[in-house]
């Protein structure tokens, strides 16, 4: 049997765990996926069972490897939902509670207290982030305040997976995930003792921080696949997508449409401080090379709004049905939907905003609401892209897109129309996982240089703007009026 060499990407997302095998051409050899449960114990709270995440992730990894006879896994790359916070007992490896998911808003009032105490400028300067319950630091503090357990370890999902892949031998995270915690100085690339002291978090809980590309550990014995496989790539999902989209030069940007949407623009070797609600973050670090930075706009609810139409309202049976339903009407009939189910992110950062539908009349139908949902996804991204232009002084010439909803042609045309720039969909639909695979493969020589992977990026389709300036302005203005209605609603 011939040997098939491949990179295994573990893509641990907000609603499912996935595993994908890529060959040296960047072609998918096999994929496996399993959903896991979502818990909503109180309004605004979102939790996951970290043990279930581990079980589903290891199961799909084994399933994926088993589908390719003769496969030899050269390395593992991990990409993960960011900010989601796990605390576990070092001795037993058992989480002390459910993981607190990035969408969770339970620490909003504590973030208010930190701002009132005058701490936001310091956190902003050191971490590039705002004081918002989105990030891991206040979630970690909440978990520590609600336990009496000792000898604990903290990690984002990448750390949790690596701990289990190595049977507790390795407690690490990479610079991209560390940069989303509110605890990490992105300029000095180290945990910040002053920020830890403000939040009351012991440094001993934290993982060691490593590069995004480089061997950090090998798989342990007793897993349902071979021991000794190098774990060589780690990046938060949006950073992996930026790398997979080959946005490697300053000014290049991508938008990923998942449960939420995240637009990220490469700023090169400079951490840009935003005055328009963007986040400064680490894009990646390749082994011994300098850190690369980015600015990011975080939109909490996009694909999740489509899930709400399906699961909450029952007006569609599958997510794919939204496109023909929305296309069955020429416009929204004046309906505007702001899906602020868990607050608003960039550029508003309003933890108390809530979902709002305006413009309803007796003539409104489920088709109009479906179309308004797609428009909301695109218009939230317009707010972010305009903030990027304002902060960087760079007029974006294109937007590279990926994620599940990027397959929706109507949505992508809306995005081009409302943003006023071409939207380019990559032929490879598994960009985030591929980015993690590239990071791992570069570390072990599977791909000798970045030039080897640059040539693998191919466009699938380009959507060009079709609205005139006046039409675009009217649509954006109606959207922004609706957003103002949604703000501060939870009070």
C-alpha positions as CSV (number, residue, x, y, z in Angstrom):
1,X,0.0,0.0,0.0
2,X,1.5,3.4,-1.0
3,X,2.2,5.9,1.8
4,X,0.1,9.1,1.6
5,X,1.7,11.9,3.4
6,X,-0.7,14.5,4.9
7,X,-1.2,17.2,7.5
8,X,-4.1,16.8,9.9
9,X,-6.0,20.0,10.8
10,X,-8.1,20.0,13.9
11,X,-10.7,22.7,13.4
12,X,-12.5,23.2,16.7
13,X,-15.4,25.6,16.2
14,X,-18.3,27.0,18.2
15,X,-20.9,24.5,17.2
16,X,-18.8,21.5,15.9
17,X,-15.5,19.8,15.9
18,X,-13.9,19.0,12.6
19,X,-10.9,17.2,11.3
20,X,-9.4,17.5,7.8
21,X,-6.5,15.8,6.1
22,X,-4.6,17.9,3.5
23,X,-2.0,16.6,1.0
24,X,1.0,18.6,-0.2
25,X,-1.2,20.3,-2.9
26,X,-3.5,21.6,-0.3
27,X,-6.2,19.3,-1.4
28,X,-8.7,17.8,1.1
29,X,-8.2,14.0,1.4
30,X,-10.8,13.4,4.1
31,X,-13.0,15.4,6.4
32,X,-15.1,14.4,9.5
33,X,-17.3,16.6,11.6
34,X,-19.5,16.3,14.7
35,X,-21.7,18.9,16.4
36,X,-21.8,19.2,20.2
37,X,-24.3,20.7,22.6
38,X,-24.8,24.4,23.4
39,X,-25.9,25.4,26.9
40,X,-27.8,28.6,27.7
41,X,-28.2,28.5,31.5
42,X,-29.3,32.1,31.8
43,X,-30.1,34.9,29.3
44,X,-26.8,36.1,27.8
45,X,-24.9,33.0,29.1
46,X,-23.4,30.5,26.7
47,X,-21.5,27.4,27.8
48,X,-19.9,24.2,26.3
49,X,-18.9,20.9,27.9
50,X,-15.1,20.9,27.4
51,X,-15.0,17.1,27.8
52,X,-17.6,16.8,25.0
53,X,-15.4,19.1,22.9
54,X,-12.4,16.8,23.5
55,X,-14.4,13.6,22.8
56,X,-15.8,14.9,19.5
57,X,-12.5,16.3,18.4
58,X,-10.5,13.1,19.0
59,X,-13.3,11.0,17.5
60,X,-13.4,13.0,14.2
61,X,-9.6,13.0,14.1
62,X,-9.5,9.2,14.3
63,X,-12.4,8.9,11.8
64,X,-10.6,11.2,9.3
65,X,-7.3,9.3,9.5
66,X,-9.2,6.0,9.1
67,X,-10.7,7.2,5.8
68,X,-7.3,7.4,4.0
69,X,-5.6,4.0,3.8
70,X,-1.8,4.3,4.2
71,X,-1.9,7.9,5.4
72,X,1.2,9.1,7.3
73,X,0.4,12.3,9.3
74,X,3.4,14.5,9.1
75,X,2.1,17.0,11.7
76,X,-1.0,18.3,13.4
77,X,-2.3,21.9,13.1
78,X,-4.9,23.2,15.5
79,X,-7.3,26.1,14.9
80,X,-10.0,26.9,17.4
81,X,-12.9,29.1,18.6
82,X,-11.1,31.9,20.4
83,X,-11.7,33.4,23.9
84,X,-13.7,30.4,25.1
85,X,-12.4,29.7,28.5
86,X,-11.6,26.4,30.2
87,X,-10.2,25.8,33.7
88,X,-9.3,22.3,34.8
89,X,-7.7,20.4,37.6
90,X,-4.0,19.7,36.7
91,X,-4.0,16.4,38.6
92,X,-7.1,14.9,37.1
93,X,-7.4,16.9,33.9
94,X,-11.1,17.4,34.7
95,X,-12.7,20.8,34.0
96,X,-14.1,22.5,37.2
97,X,-17.1,23.8,35.2
98,X,-18.5,24.1,31.7
99,X,-16.4,26.2,29.4
100,X,-17.5,29.8,29.1
101,X,-18.0,30.6,25.4
102,X,-16.8,33.7,23.6
103,X,-20.4,34.8,23.1
104,X,-21.1,34.8,26.8
105,X,-22.0,38.2,28.4
106,X,-22.1,37.3,32.1
107,X,-19.2,39.6,32.9
108,X,-20.6,42.7,31.3
109,X,-21.2,44.5,34.7
110,X,-17.6,43.7,35.8
111,X,-16.3,45.2,32.6
112,X,-18.3,48.3,33.5
113,X,-16.6,48.4,36.9
114,X,-13.2,48.1,35.3
115,X,-14.0,51.0,33.0
116,X,-15.3,53.1,35.9
117,X,-12.1,52.5,37.8
118,X,-10.2,53.9,34.9
119,X,-8.5,50.7,33.7
120,X,-9.6,50.6,30.0
121,X,-6.7,52.8,28.7
122,X,-4.1,50.4,30.2
123,X,-5.8,47.3,28.9
124,X,-6.2,48.9,25.5
125,X,-2.5,50.0,25.3
126,X,-1.1,46.6,26.4
127,X,-3.5,44.1,24.8
128,X,-5.0,46.0,21.8
129,X,-8.4,45.0,23.2
130,X,-11.4,46.7,24.8
131,X,-12.8,45.9,28.2
132,X,-15.6,43.6,27.0
133,X,-17.0,40.3,28.3
134,X,-16.1,38.8,24.9
135,X,-12.5,38.2,26.0
136,X,-11.1,35.5,28.2
137,X,-9.7,37.4,31.1
138,X,-13.0,38.3,32.9
139,X,-14.4,34.9,32.1
140,X,-11.4,33.3,33.9
141,X,-11.9,35.6,36.8
142,X,-15.5,34.6,37.1
143,X,-14.6,30.9,37.1
144,X,-12.0,31.4,39.8
145,X,-14.4,33.3,42.0
146,X,-16.9,30.5,41.7
147,X,-14.7,27.6,42.8
148,X,-12.7,26.5,45.8
149,X,-10.5,24.1,43.7
150,X,-6.7,24.3,43.8
151,X,-3.8,23.6,41.4
152,X,-5.7,24.7,38.3
153,X,-4.8,25.3,34.7
154,X,-6.4,27.8,32.4
155,X,-6.6,27.6,28.7
156,X,-8.4,28.6,25.6
157,X,-9.6,25.6,23.5
158,X,-6.2,25.1,21.8
159,X,-4.5,24.7,25.2
160,X,-7.2,22.2,26.3
161,X,-6.8,20.1,23.2
162,X,-3.0,20.0,23.4
163,X,-3.2,19.1,27.1
164,X,-5.3,16.1,26.2
165,X,-3.3,15.2,23.1
166,X,-0.2,15.0,25.2
167,X,-1.9,13.4,28.3
168,X,-1.1,16.5,30.4
169,X,2.5,16.8,29.4
170,X,2.2,20.1,27.6
171,X,0.4,23.3,28.7
172,X,0.8,25.9,25.9
173,X,-1.0,28.4,23.8
174,X,0.2,30.4,20.8
175,X,0.5,34.1,20.5
176,X,-2.7,34.6,18.5
177,X,-4.9,32.9,21.2
178,X,-2.9,34.6,24.0
179,X,-3.6,38.0,22.3
180,X,-7.4,37.4,22.9
181,X,-7.3,37.0,26.6
182,X,-6.9,40.6,28.0
183,X,-3.9,39.3,29.8
184,X,-1.2,39.4,27.1
185,X,1.0,42.3,26.2
186,X,1.0,42.1,22.4
187,X,4.0,44.4,22.1
188,X,6.4,42.5,24.4
189,X,4.7,39.2,23.6
190,X,4.4,38.1,27.2
191,X,1.8,37.8,30.0
192,X,1.4,41.1,31.8
193,X,1.7,41.0,35.6
194,X,0.0,44.3,36.1
195,X,-3.1,43.2,34.2
196,X,-3.1,39.9,36.0
197,X,-3.0,41.7,39.3
198,X,-6.0,43.9,38.4
199,X,-8.1,40.9,37.5
200,X,-6.8,38.8,40.4
201,X,-5.5,36.0,38.3
202,X,-2.5,34.0,39.4
203,X,0.2,33.7,36.7
204,X,0.7,30.0,37.6
205,X,-2.6,29.1,35.9
206,X,-1.4,30.3,32.5
207,X,0.1,28.3,29.7
208,X,3.4,28.9,28.1
209,X,3.1,31.0,25.0
210,X,4.7,29.8,21.7
211,X,4.8,30.7,18.0
212,X,1.9,29.9,15.7
213,X,4.2,27.7,13.6
214,X,6.7,25.4,15.3
215,X,6.8,22.0,17.0
216,X,5.5,22.4,20.5
217,X,4.8,18.7,21.4
218,X,4.0,15.3,20.1
219,X,1.0,13.1,20.5
220,X,1.0,10.7,23.5
221,X,0.4,7.0,23.6
222,X,-3.2,5.7,24.1
223,X,-4.9,7.9,21.6
224,X,-6.9,6.4,18.7
225,X,-4.1,7.3,16.2
226,X,-0.3,7.0,16.3
227,X,1.8,8.5,19.1
228,X,4.7,10.8,18.2
229,X,2.9,13.0,15.7
230,X,4.3,16.6,15.9
231,X,1.8,19.3,17.0
232,X,3.3,22.1,15.0
233,X,0.7,24.7,14.2
234,X,-1.7,26.6,16.4
235,X,-3.8,29.7,15.6
236,X,-7.2,31.1,16.6
237,X,-9.7,30.5,13.8
238,X,-9.6,34.1,12.4
239,X,-5.8,34.2,12.3
240,X,-5.7,30.8,10.6
241,X,-8.2,32.0,8.0
242,X,-6.1,35.2,7.4
243,X,-3.1,33.0,6.8
244,X,-5.0,30.5,4.7
245,X,-6.4,33.3,2.6
246,X,-2.7,34.4,2.0
247,X,-3.4,37.9,3.3
248,X,0.3,38.2,4.1
249,X,0.9,41.8,3.1
250,X,-0.3,44.9,5.0
251,X,-3.6,46.2,3.7
252,X,-4.9,42.8,2.7
253,X,-8.2,41.7,4.4
254,X,-10.5,38.8,4.7
255,X,-13.9,38.2,6.2
256,X,-15.0,34.8,7.6
257,X,-18.7,34.1,7.9
258,X,-19.4,31.6,10.6
259,X,-21.5,31.7,13.8
260,X,-20.3,35.3,13.9
261,X,-18.3,37.2,11.3
262,X,-14.8,38.4,11.7
263,X,-13.1,40.8,9.3
264,X,-9.3,41.0,9.7
265,X,-6.8,43.2,7.9
266,X,-3.0,42.5,8.0
267,X,-1.1,45.5,9.3
268,X,2.4,44.0,8.9
269,X,5.0,44.5,11.7
270,X,3.0,47.3,13.3
271,X,0.3,47.1,15.9
272,X,-2.2,49.7,14.9
273,X,-4.2,51.4,17.6
274,X,-7.8,51.9,16.5
275,X,-9.9,54.9,17.2
276,X,-13.0,53.3,15.5
277,X,-13.7,50.3,17.7
278,X,-11.4,47.8,15.9
279,X,-9.2,45.5,17.9
280,X,-5.4,45.3,17.5
281,X,-4.3,41.7,17.6
282,X,-1.4,39.4,16.6
283,X,-1.9,37.9,13.2
284,X,0.6,35.1,13.6
285,X,4.3,34.4,14.4
286,X,6.2,32.0,12.3
287,X,8.9,30.2,14.3
288,X,11.8,32.7,14.8
289,X,10.4,35.4,12.5
290,X,9.0,38.7,13.8
291,X,5.4,38.9,14.9
292,X,2.9,40.1,12.4
293,X,-0.1,42.2,13.5
294,X,-3.7,42.8,12.3
295,X,-6.7,44.9,13.1
296,X,-10.0,43.0,13.5
297,X,-13.7,43.7,13.6
298,X,-15.7,41.2,15.6
299,X,-19.4,40.6,14.8
300,X,-21.0,38.3,17.3
301,X,-24.1,37.1,15.4
302,X,-24.3,36.4,11.7
303,X,-24.7,32.7,10.9
304,X,-26.3,32.3,14.3
305,X,-29.1,34.6,13.0
306,X,-29.8,32.1,10.3
307,X,-29.8,29.3,12.9
308,X,-32.4,31.4,14.8
309,X,-34.6,31.6,11.8
310,X,-34.3,27.8,11.6
311,X,-34.4,26.7,15.2
312,X,-36.1,29.6,17.0
313,X,-38.8,30.7,14.5
314,X,-39.0,27.6,12.3
315,X,-39.4,29.6,9.1
316,X,-36.7,27.5,7.3
317,X,-35.9,23.8,7.8
318,X,-32.2,24.1,6.8
319,X,-29.8,27.0,6.6
320,X,-29.5,26.5,2.9
321,X,-33.1,27.4,2.4
322,X,-32.6,31.0,3.3
323,X,-31.1,32.0,0.0
324,X,-34.0,31.0,-2.3
325,X,-36.5,32.3,0.3
326,X,-34.7,35.7,0.5
327,X,-34.3,35.8,-3.3
328,X,-38.1,35.3,-3.7
329,X,-38.7,39.0,-2.9
330,X,-36.9,41.9,-4.5
331,X,-36.3,43.8,-1.3
332,X,-37.1,43.6,2.5
333,X,-40.2,45.7,2.2
334,X,-38.7,48.1,4.7
335,X,-37.8,45.5,7.3
336,X,-34.4,45.9,9.0
337,X,-33.2,43.2,11.4
338,X,-30.3,43.9,13.9
339,X,-29.3,40.4,15.3
340,X,-27.7,41.7,18.5
341,X,-28.7,38.6,20.5
342,X,-25.5,38.8,22.6
343,X,-24.8,42.5,22.2
344,X,-22.9,44.4,19.5
345,X,-19.2,44.1,18.7
346,X,-17.2,46.3,16.4
347,X,-17.6,49.3,16.1
348,X,-20.2,49.7,18.8
349,X,-19.1,47.5,21.7
350,X,-22.5,47.6,23.4
351,X,-22.9,44.5,25.7
352,X,-26.4,45.5,26.4
353,X,-27.8,45.8,22.9
354,X,-30.3,43.2,21.9
355,X,-31.9,41.8,18.8
356,X,-34.3,44.3,17.1
357,X,-36.6,44.2,14.1
358,X,-37.9,47.5,12.8
359,X,-40.1,48.5,9.8
360,X,-42.7,45.8,10.3
361,X,-46.0,46.2,8.5
362,X,-48.9,43.9,7.7
363,X,-47.2,43.3,4.4
364,X,-44.1,41.8,5.9
365,X,-43.5,38.1,5.3
366,X,-41.0,35.5,6.3
367,X,-39.3,36.1,2.9
368,X,-38.7,39.7,3.9
369,X,-37.3,38.7,7.3
370,X,-35.0,36.2,5.5
371,X,-33.7,38.8,3.2
372,X,-33.3,41.3,6.1
373,X,-31.2,38.6,7.9
374,X,-28.8,38.3,5.0
375,X,-28.6,42.1,4.6
376,X,-27.8,42.3,8.4
377,X,-24.9,40.0,7.9
378,X,-23.5,42.1,5.1
379,X,-24.2,45.5,6.7
380,X,-22.6,44.6,10.0
381,X,-19.5,43.8,7.9
382,X,-19.7,47.2,6.2
383,X,-19.5,48.9,9.5
384,X,-16.3,47.1,10.2
385,X,-14.7,47.7,6.8
386,X,-15.4,51.4,7.0
387,X,-13.7,51.4,10.4
388,X,-10.7,49.7,8.8
389,X,-10.5,52.4,6.1
390,X,-10.7,55.1,8.7
391,X,-8.0,53.7,11.0
392,X,-5.5,52.5,8.4
393,X,-6.0,55.2,5.7
394,X,-6.0,52.3,3.3
395,X,-8.9,52.1,0.8
396,X,-9.5,48.4,0.5
397,X,-9.5,47.2,-3.1
398,X,-11.0,43.8,-2.4
399,X,-12.3,41.5,0.3
400,X,-11.4,37.8,0.4
401,X,-14.2,35.8,2.0
402,X,-14.6,32.3,3.4
403,X,-16.8,30.4,5.9
404,X,-20.0,28.5,5.5
405,X,-22.2,31.5,4.5
406,X,-19.7,32.6,1.8
407,X,-21.3,29.9,-0.3
408,X,-24.5,32.0,-0.4
409,X,-24.3,33.9,-3.7
410,X,-27.0,36.3,-2.8
411,X,-25.3,37.3,0.5
412,X,-21.9,37.7,-1.3
413,X,-23.5,40.0,-3.9
414,X,-25.1,42.0,-1.1
415,X,-21.7,42.3,0.6
416,X,-20.1,43.6,-2.6
417,X,-23.1,46.0,-3.2
418,X,-23.1,47.4,0.3
419,X,-19.3,47.6,0.8
420,X,-18.7,49.0,-2.7
421,X,-15.7,46.7,-3.4
422,X,-15.2,43.4,-5.1
423,X,-15.7,40.3,-2.9
424,X,-13.6,37.4,-3.9
425,X,-14.5,33.9,-2.7
426,X,-11.7,31.4,-2.5
427,X,-12.1,28.1,-4.3
428,X,-11.0,26.3,-1.2
429,X,-13.9,26.3,1.2
430,X,-11.8,24.9,4.1
431,X,-9.6,28.0,4.4
432,X,-9.5,28.1,8.2
433,X,-8.4,24.5,8.6
434,X,-6.0,24.9,5.6
435,X,-4.4,27.9,7.4
436,X,-3.7,25.7,10.4
437,X,-2.3,23.0,8.2
438,X,0.0,25.5,6.4
439,X,1.3,26.7,9.8
440,X,2.0,23.1,10.9
441,X,3.4,22.0,7.5
442,X,5.8,24.9,7.3
443,X,7.2,23.9,10.7
444,X,8.1,20.4,9.6
445,X,9.1,21.1,6.1
446,X,6.0,19.6,4.5
447,X,6.0,22.8,2.6
448,X,9.5,24.2,2.4
449,X,8.6,27.8,1.9
450,X,5.6,30.1,1.8
451,X,6.1,30.4,-1.9
452,X,5.0,26.8,-2.1
453,X,1.6,27.6,-0.6
454,X,1.1,31.0,-2.2
455,X,0.4,29.4,-5.5
456,X,-2.3,27.2,-4.1
457,X,-4.7,30.1,-3.4
458,X,-7.2,30.2,-6.3
459,X,-10.3,32.4,-6.6
460,X,-13.7,30.7,-7.1
461,X,-15.8,33.7,-8.0
462,X,-15.6,37.5,-7.8
463,X,-18.7,39.5,-6.9
464,X,-18.6,43.1,-8.2
465,X,-20.8,46.0,-6.8
466,X,-24.0,46.7,-8.7
467,X,-25.6,49.5,-6.6
468,X,-25.0,53.1,-7.3
469,X,-23.7,55.4,-4.5
470,X,-27.1,56.8,-3.6
471,X,-28.7,53.4,-3.3
472,X,-25.9,52.2,-1.1
473,X,-26.0,55.2,1.1
474,X,-29.8,54.8,1.7
475,X,-29.4,51.2,2.7
476,X,-26.5,51.9,5.1
477,X,-28.4,54.9,6.6
478,X,-31.5,52.7,7.3
479,X,-29.3,50.1,8.9
480,X,-27.6,52.6,11.2
481,X,-30.9,54.0,12.4
482,X,-32.0,50.5,13.3
483,X,-28.8,49.8,15.2
484,X,-29.4,52.9,17.3
485,X,-32.8,51.4,18.3
486,X,-31.1,48.1,19.4
487,X,-28.4,49.7,21.6
488,X,-28.6,49.5,25.4
489,X,-31.8,47.5,25.4
490,X,-30.9,45.0,28.1
491,X,-30.1,47.8,30.5
